[in-house]
Amino acid sequence: MIAYVTVGADDMMRAKAFYAALLPALGYEMTEGPEGLSYALPVPQGQRPVHPDFYVKPTFDRRPATAGNGVMVAFEAQTQQQVRELHAAALAAGGRDEGAPGFRAAYGPRFYVGYLRDPQGNKIALFSSNPEDPGRDD
């Protein structure tokens, strides 16, 4: 199981604005410290975390942060509508479009996804596979 994912950022204020437009709506709580931003899903008392934490931090070696070619972090939304809303909010918060929300022929008929780049260039996917939403072939 993946325990956490970290992406680098050179401008923490821009990164904070971008991720604040997405992650709280997906249930993540943010804490900010001298090492950067930490996002985690709340854990009910007596239970262990089941999803990975997500960190946005300056690089350890203090060299410029770069986005990995082929690296992408995906966050699951509850509905297709939420994918559309969060994709738009992320664009308004400084993200770049990498693929408008919709179905993709290469994926299953219920996989609805939108792609973004955060201000640093890290690729982010927002997806929903909610069986209550219409599928690609409906």
Steps between C-alpha positions, in 0.01 A plus 500: 500500500624848421552695823560846354576697185716812493530757223749783494410867478711813472215742575307372801239779485403407141501131590285566806243693294484220241464210743259693724267514199495119477589296802270634776201420275626141484517481880870574551607713793805723458769589747775744416845501650851616422547189284198574280142383471362171628161364393339200666156348519357500850537173685216389725613431854637150538554449126806512279530719188389322183601759242841652435586843636602766249784745561608813314850600605808687388765268366732345756813598306367858450542471122199597285206262515417321177203292394572139415441394141234229519423568868139575592303508824129413477232605747157337504197727498151388599324592176558619147359837603760526774774421247376787282469741792843422645668508159357851445596610853855375451533688172376817670757442776798496265492152348537418131263278303646168385171348387145619563273282711333222307516139399803359320467224241801317646337459843193322630149634433462649849847659539439877479820703531652847466872579496689804630847629569560673832698829497827303517404275209408186695226303322180445695198290404152538645277201427170339590370151432171552680249236382216748570629738230439433130762292324670578171258279308180602682 
